[in-house]
């Protein structure tokens, strides 16, 4: 499902506040760890990348058995597309990052203008 740009901006605002208060939990997945090593991204730099996501980075919103909404974003890291999937998580708890790895397929951004 594709959300409006305003819905994405509202989500990112809520996500940012919750991230600042409660922090973030990264799912321990092999391909997430491999991407960090391959691209030389430190955990602190990963936090900054996730924290600085913009509506132009938005791809889509997914529903899952575990989360009502998982928000998918992409980010170009020196010519390599990252696939980032985040959620607000439970109330009064950390935000969640399920995926932070090199994209396995081309990313189709919802709002980013082609150059």
C-alpha positions as CSV (number, residue, x, y, z in Angstrom):
1,X,0.0,0.0,0.0
2,X,1.3,3.5,-0.8
3,X,0.6,6.2,1.7
4,X,0.3,9.9,0.9
5,X,3.4,12.1,1.3
6,X,1.7,13.8,4.3
7,X,1.0,10.4,5.9
8,X,4.7,9.5,5.5
9,X,5.8,12.8,6.9
10,X,3.5,12.3,9.9
11,X,4.8,8.7,10.5
12,X,8.4,9.9,10.3
13,X,7.7,12.7,12.8
14,X,6.2,10.2,15.2
15,X,9.0,7.7,14.6
16,X,11.6,10.4,15.2
17,X,10.1,11.4,18.5
18,X,9.8,7.8,19.7
19,X,13.3,7.0,18.5
20,X,14.7,10.0,20.5
21,X,12.8,8.9,23.7
22,X,13.0,5.1,23.6
23,X,15.7,4.3,21.0
24,X,15.6,1.6,18.4
25,X,15.8,-2.2,18.2
26,X,17.5,-3.7,15.2
27,X,16.5,-7.3,14.3
28,X,19.6,-9.5,14.3
29,X,19.7,-10.8,10.8
30,X,22.7,-12.0,8.9
31,X,22.1,-9.9,5.8
32,X,21.7,-6.8,8.0
33,X,25.1,-7.4,9.6
34,X,26.7,-8.2,6.3
35,X,25.5,-4.9,4.8
36,X,27.1,-3.0,7.7
37,X,30.4,-4.7,7.3
38,X,30.4,-4.5,3.5
39,X,29.5,-0.8,3.4
40,X,31.6,0.1,6.5
41,X,28.6,1.5,8.4
42,X,29.0,1.7,12.1
43,X,26.1,1.2,14.4
44,X,26.0,4.9,15.2
45,X,26.0,5.8,11.5
46,X,23.2,3.3,11.0
47,X,21.2,5.1,13.7
48,X,21.8,8.4,11.8
49,X,20.8,7.0,8.5
50,X,17.5,5.6,9.9
51,X,16.8,8.8,12.0
52,X,17.3,11.0,8.9
53,X,14.9,9.2,6.5
54,X,12.8,11.6,4.5
55,X,9.5,11.2,2.7
56,X,11.4,11.1,-0.6
57,X,13.1,7.8,0.6
58,X,9.6,6.2,1.1
59,X,8.8,3.1,-0.9
60,X,5.6,1.5,0.5
61,X,3.8,0.4,3.7
62,X,3.2,-3.3,4.4
63,X,0.9,-5.1,6.8
64,X,2.3,-8.2,8.6
65,X,1.1,-10.7,11.1
66,X,3.3,-8.9,13.8
67,X,2.9,-5.3,12.9
68,X,-0.1,-3.4,11.5
69,X,2.3,-1.3,9.5
70,X,5.9,-1.8,8.4
71,X,7.2,1.2,6.5
72,X,9.7,0.5,3.7
73,X,12.3,3.1,2.7
74,X,15.4,3.1,0.5
75,X,18.6,5.1,0.7
76,X,21.5,5.4,-1.7
77,X,24.8,4.8,-0.1
78,X,27.5,5.7,-2.6
79,X,25.7,3.9,-5.5
80,X,24.4,1.0,-3.4
81,X,20.7,1.0,-2.5
82,X,19.8,0.2,1.1
83,X,16.5,-1.4,1.9
84,X,15.2,-0.2,5.2
85,X,12.0,-1.5,6.9
86,X,10.9,0.1,10.2
87,X,7.9,0.2,12.5
88,X,6.9,2.2,15.5
89,X,6.8,-0.8,17.8
90,X,4.8,-1.1,21.0
91,X,3.7,1.9,23.0
92,X,6.3,3.0,25.5
93,X,9.0,0.9,23.9
94,X,11.6,1.1,21.2
95,X,11.1,1.6,17.6
96,X,12.0,-1.3,15.4
97,X,14.2,-1.8,12.3
98,X,13.5,-5.2,10.7
99,X,15.6,-4.7,7.6
100,X,18.7,-2.6,7.0
101,X,20.5,-4.3,4.1
102,X,21.5,-4.0,0.5
103,X,18.4,-4.0,-1.7
104,X,17.9,-7.3,-3.4
105,X,15.7,-5.8,-6.1
106,X,15.5,-2.3,-7.7
107,X,13.8,0.2,-5.4
108,X,10.7,2.0,-6.7
109,X,10.4,5.2,-4.6
110,X,6.8,6.6,-4.3
111,X,7.8,10.3,-4.3
112,X,11.4,10.7,-5.4
113,X,11.7,12.5,-8.7
114,X,14.0,10.9,-11.3
115,X,17.0,13.1,-12.2
